[in-house]
Amino acid sequence: MSAQEYRKSPFDKKKPSQERRNVVPKEYMIKLKPGYNSSKIKDLLPDFPIRKIEDLSNDIYHVVYEKDPGLEALVEAAKRSGIVIFAEPNRIYKAY
């Protein structure tokens, strides 16, 4: 089996759809380095308008985009900026 065939296994197909069910579309949690404010978040991806930015605590922001930029694009922009500690999807947690 080639590496490409291995990557196309049925197991790989289930993970993205499962991941999408566990996150809120268009919503991300972003932590900035100390000394930066939420206005810098708009500069990360200027082609993606932001609907809402909520300051949660300790430089962590809940960001809702008008159109989802995708986690990969957001993480790449965050790396280039040098002001972001982390960027991750807004995950849905279930109580048991």
Sequence and secondary structure as in RCSB ss.txt:
>XXXX:A:sequence
MSAQEYRKSPFDKKKPSQERRNVVPKEYMIKLKPGYNSSKIKDLLPDFPIRKIEDLSNDIYHVVYEKDPGLEALV
EAAKRSGIVIFAEPNRIYKAY
>XXXX:A:secstr
  HHHHHT HHHHHHHHHHHHTEEEEEEEEEE TT  THHHHHH TTS EEEEEEEETTEEEEEESS   HHHHH
HHHHHHS EEEEEEEE     
